[in-house]
Amino acid sequence: MTKDVITAILERRSVRKFKADPVPRATVGRLIDAARWAPSAGNVQPWQFYVVYNEQKKAEIASAAFNQSFVKEAPVVVVICTQPDMSAARYRERGRNLYAIQDAAAATQNILLAAEGYGLSSCWVGAFNEIPVMEALELPKGTIPAAIIPIGFGENEEGPPARRPVEEIVHVIE
């Protein structure tokens, strides 16, 4: 049974410790399906999803992520990539420099929330050197890694992190 979306939003945490238990491939398929239904500028969908189970490739990705070892310890790692030229073809430089990244971010968030909904843990990893990731995955020219998401069954999950008060972040204009 999956959680409703509001519960998934409120309960999702960045988890950096995973059990060795495998994630069912059918569930991973559902996560990717959730990602491909993310909104994208002009419905261009300039994304590619690399689902990595290979231990050596996960180690290379973890190394590129400044040796964040939890990346290789997760049973599966999804690398969300963007193809900026696709967005640029329709929206020129704004598409290349902004929309392609926003679209990848929306797909990333969908994976994180879907993972939580299916009782899985994950972490959005943005700190990485993209060249070694591109080499590890043998990405075609014009395909850029935007986010790395290790996914698995989490261990030692912590409570919710502090959030800024609404009064500090919301500006109502009437």
N, C-alpha and C positions, 0 to 999 in steps of 0.2 A: 504494500500500500504506500502511496506517495503522500507527502505533506502538501497542504495547500500553499499557494505561492507566498502569502504574507508570513506564514509560519516559517517557510524556508528562508525568506529574507531575514527575519528576526533571529533565527537560530544558526545561520551559516557562520562559520568561523574559518580563519586561515589555519590549517592544520599542517604541521611539519613533522609528524611522526605517524608512520603507517604500519599496520599489521602486514604480514606476508600473504595473507589470504588473497587469492585472485579475485578480480572484479569480473563478474559474468560479462562475456562479450556482447550479449544481447543488451545489457544495461548500458555498456559503452556506446553501442549503436543508438540507443535512445538519447544519450547525452549529445551525440553528434547531430542527431535529428533536431534536438532543441536548439543547438547552435545555428543550424542552417535556417531556422525560422526566425532568427533575430532580424530586427529591422536593418535596412541598409539604404543609404542615400540613392534615390532613384531605382531601388530594387536591383542595383548592380551586382550585389553579392560578391565582392572582390576577395573572397576568402578561400583558403585551403586548410584542411585539418589533417595533421599527421598524428596518427595514433601509434605510440611507441611501446612495445612490449619487450623488445630486444634489450638484454641487460647491458651489452657493450654500448649501444646507442644511448641508453639512459645515462650511463656513466659519462659519455662524451657531452651530453646535454648538461648534466650536473656540473661538469668541469667548466663548461662555457658560462654557467650560471654562478660563477665565482665560487665554485666548490661547495655549493649548497647541497650537502649530501642527501638530504631528504628527497631531493628530486629523483635520484637513482633508486632510492629505497621504496618508492611507491610502486605498486604493481603495474600501473599504466601511467603514461605521461602523454598528454595531448599538447601539441604545439600548434597554436593558432597562427596562421600566416595570412598576410595580406598581399594583394597584387595591385599596387598603387596605379599602375598604368591603366587598369580597367576603369578605375574611378576617374582618372585624368582624361580618358577618352570622352567622357560625358561632361565632366565638371572642371576640366583643366587643372591648374595648380591647386586650387582649393580642394578638389577631389583627391589629388595625389597627396597633399600634405595634411589634410584634415579628415575628409570623409572616409578614406580608406582605413585610417586608424580608428575613427569612431566606429565604423562597421565591425572591425575586428574586436573592439572592446565590447560592443553589444553582444557579439557571439560568445565572447569569453564569459561575460556575466551570465548568459543563459546556461552555459555549461556548469558554472559554479552553483547556480540555483537548482538546476536539474539534479546535480550530484547530491546536494543536500536533500532534495525531495526523495531521492532513492536511498537515503540512509548512508551515503558515502561522504567522505571528507576530501577536501581539496585545498589548494592554495594558488592564488594568482601570483606567478613569478614574472616580474618585469625586469629584474636586475640580471642581465646576461649580456654577453658579447655575441652579437648576432652572426658574425662571420663563422665562428666554429660551429654554431647551430646549423647554419646554412650548409656547411661542409658535411657535418654528421648526417644530415638528412638528405644530402645531395639535391638540394632545392633547385628547381629550374631558375634561370635568369629572370629577374623581375618579381620573384616571390620572396617576401621578407618576413622573418619570424616577428610576431608582435607580442605574444604571450606564451608562457609555458605553464601548464597546469598538471601537477602531479595529482593523481586520484587514487584513493583506496579507502580501506576501512581504518579510521583514525584511532589513535591511542592518546590517552591523557589530554583530552580536549579541555580547554580552559573555558571559563565563563565569558560573558560578553565584555568586550573592551569598552572603555569610556567613550562617550559621544559628546560632541559639543552641544550646548543647550540650543533649542530651537530659536530662542531670542537672538542668538549670535549669528545665525546663518540664514534666517528667513527675512526677506524684505518685501512687504506688501505695498503695492502701488495701486492706489484707488483713483 
